Amino acid sequence: MHRELIHLTVNGERYEVAVPPQKLLLDVLREDLGLTGAKRGCDDSSCGACTVLVDGLPVLACAAIASCHQEAQITTVEGLAAGGELTPVQVAYGEAGGSQCGFCTPGFMMTIHALLAQNPNPSDAEIREALSSNLCRCTGYMQIYEAIRLAMKRAQQPAEARS
């Protein structure tokens, strides 16, 4: 099988991986790099469980060819907690019960992080629009929205008030 050497920057680390030319980003992350946070949920880009950030924007890794992202900064859920410190979204998600089975949680977190980075105070309609490509079969979404609102509130507080 023909393989090509590609270079990816994932969670701030540079990787060199030999992969078949059409290997999906999701498969490279999970199989070659051991980053299993992004999940394979549907294989047709309809559930959002595989969402990662590419240059800060949500991308469905199950529909992205890895070699097309060699110049990009890729962030997975494993890369969110810088220095082991959870982000306001991660803390709020746990406090509000935003995940039940947890399967969809990484994809939701990545989408939420991208949304709040672009718009720190989105309306309910903007939140619904941003999350329209992510599916959850357990929560009924109310806890997810509560977690987002809590994270927004916390992110607007000074750092010392959050601890």
N, C-alpha and C positions, 0 to 999 in steps of 0.2 A: 504494500500500500504506500502510495506517495505521501510524503510528509513535508511540510515546510516549517522552517524555524520562524517563530513569531516572537515579538517582544511586547509584553503587556505591563502596564503599571496598574496594580491593584492594591488598594488601601495604602498607597504611598510606597509600595515596594515594587521593584522592577523584576519581572520574570522573563525567562527565555524558555519557550516550550516548542517542541516539535509536534505538529498536529497535521491531520489531513486538511487540505485547503478549505473544505466546507464545514469544518467542525464548529458547532454552535458555542457561543460564549458561555452559556449555562453549563455545557459539558466540560469545557476547559476549566471553568471555576471549580466545579464539583470533582471531576475525575483527575485532572492534572495538578490542580493547586490545593485540593483538599478543603476548599471553602464551601461547605455544604449548607450555608444559610439560605441561599436562593434555592427554591424548590421547583421541581417539575410537577406541575399540577394538572396541565391539560394538553400540552404539546401542540396547541393551536393558537396561542397568544390571547386567550380569552379570560384567564383567571387572575393574572398579576402576581402569582406566587413566586415567580422568577425575577421580579423587578430588582434591578441594580441601578446605580447612578452612573451615567457616562457623561463626564464633564458637567456634573451637577444636575443632569436631567434624567428622569426615569426612563429606563429602557427595558423592554421585555427580553431577557437574556435567552429565552427559548426560541426567539425569532431573529437573533443577531448572530452574524458570522463573526467569530473571534478575530480573525485576521483583519477585519475592517476597523478594528478599534485599537490598533497599535499605537497611535499617537495620542490616545485619550487617557484621561484620568478616570479609572473605574473604581467605584466604591461599592462594597457589599455590606450587608448588615454587620459582618464581623469587624468592619472598619469604622463603625460609627462611634464607639466608645473609645475616644482618644485617651491614651494613658490609663485605660481601665475605668475612666469616669463616665458613667452613663449620661447620655444627653437628656434634656428635659422631656423629649418625646418618649424615650425608653422608660424613664421613671414614671411618667404620667400613664403610660400604657399599662404598666404593672399595677399602679394604684387604682386605676379606673376599671380594671378587668377587661382591657381591650382585647385580650386574647383568651380563648378557651382551649381549643385543642392546640393552637399555636402554629399550625401548618401555614396559614396565610400571613402570619405576623411579620416575617421579614419583608415581604413584598409591600405590605401596608406601611411599615416603618420607612422604607426607602421612599415611597411616594409622598408620605407626609413630610419627611425631611426636605425633599425637593420643593414641595409646596411652600413650606414655612421659610425656606431660604429665599424664595422669590417674592413671597408675600407674607410678612410676619403676622398680619391680621386679616386673614381671609374671611369672607362672609360664609354663611352656611351653604349658599349656592356654589360658591367657589370651591369649598371643601368637597361637596358632592360631585362636582365636575372632575376635580382632581382624582378622586377615588373611584371614578366610574369604570376604570379598567382593573380594579381589584375586587375579587369576590371572597366573601366569607360565608361559610355554611353553618357557623355556630352561634355568633354573637347577636345577630339581628342589627348590628351596626351601631346601636345607641351607645354602647360602651366605647366604641372606637371614636365616635364624635366627641364624647365626654373627655376622652384622653387627649384628643387634639386641642380642645378648648383649655384644658388644664395645662398642657404643654405651652400653649400660646401665652397664658397668664404667667406661667413660671419664667418663660424666656424674657418677658418684659420686666421682670424683677431684677434687681442687682444680684450678682453672684452670691454675695454673703447672705442674702435673705433666702436663697434657695436651699441652703444647707441646713 
